[in-house]
Amino acid sequence: MIIMFNFLKTGQEFHRLAKSFTGIDALIKELSYNIANRTIAEDEVVQELYALIYFTRVGIWDRLDNNNWPLDKNIIIVPSISNKRISINLALKETHQKILNLSIQYNIEDDFEEIMEKGTMFKIIATKIPDNLKGAL
């Protein structure tokens, strides 16, 4: 019975990982669209990037760290990244690179690293994220 429970729990976490990749990719596309169409001020872009980096750390990296899934062997479906089944590693690289590129564009790559490493910036951002959004991750 314990094995069955662990299997179900792992399946749920894997599904949440796929949803996190999909949701974060959608946020990246929306932010990129708003930047391209100049419908968002630069300070708002930076604030959204901070939240996006935080969501990536908690929704993807923490989940990967907690489950020790092999990145190259596990296949995941993230339709917004690819219409084919891809490795977690590929989804991770694509997501990471898109956010890093935006961070470099807005000169916050040091903050990007600090949030990803759960440093001081991570803690500051965590206090600003509403609890209902944290629970959705």
Secondary structure, 3 states (H helix, E strand, C coil): CHHHHHHHHHHHHHHHHHHHHHHHHHHHHHHHHHHHCCCCCHHHHHHHHHHHHHHHHHHHHHHHHHHCCCCCCCEECCCCCCCCCEEHHHHHHHHHHHHHHHHHHCCCHHHHHHHHCCCHHHHHHHHHCCHHHHHHC
